Amino acid sequence: MMDQIHRLQDEIEYNLNQINHATDEKQCTCGQVVPVGARFCPVCGKPFIEIERREEL
């Protein structure tokens, strides 16, 4: 029974991530859902570190 609960929790987390991706949102570790372009969480202030790729010509 516990294995089934863990699988369902994993499935719920996966589905929530898919929903957030489809709606251009991301979730902070504190649980707040923010726009994908946000640099800081408006609730806890955690910065979202984005690694910018530089392409060399």
N, C-alpha and C positions, 0 to 999 in steps of 0.2 A: 504494500500500500504506500509506503514511504517513497519507493522508487517512482511510482506513478505520480505522486505529488511533486517530486523534484522535476520530473519530465514536464509536467504541466506548468510549473513555475518557469522553467527554461523557455517553454513555448510562449508563454505570456510575455516574458521579457523580449524575446525575439520579435513578436508581433508588435509590441509597443515601439521598438526601435524602427521597425519598418514603417509604422504610421508616422513617427517623427521625421524620418527621412523623406517620406512622400509629402509632408507638409512643410518642408524646409525648416524644421525645428531640431533642436538638440536638447539633451537633458543634462543638467548639472549633477554633480555627485550629491548635492543636497536635495535633489528631487525636483527642483524648479525646471520647467520647460521654457526655453528661451529661443528666439529666432537664431537661425544658423549663423548669421553674421555678427552675433553679439560677441564682444570681446571680454566682458565681465558678467558674472551672474548678478542680477539686480537684488537678490535676496541675501546671499552670503558673501558676495564680492569676489568670489574665486575667479581668477583670470583664466580664460580659455587660450591656451598656447597653441598657436597655429604655426606650423613650419612651412615657410614659403620656399617653393622650389625655384631655383634659378637655372634656366636652361642656357647653356653656353652654345654660341654659334660657331 
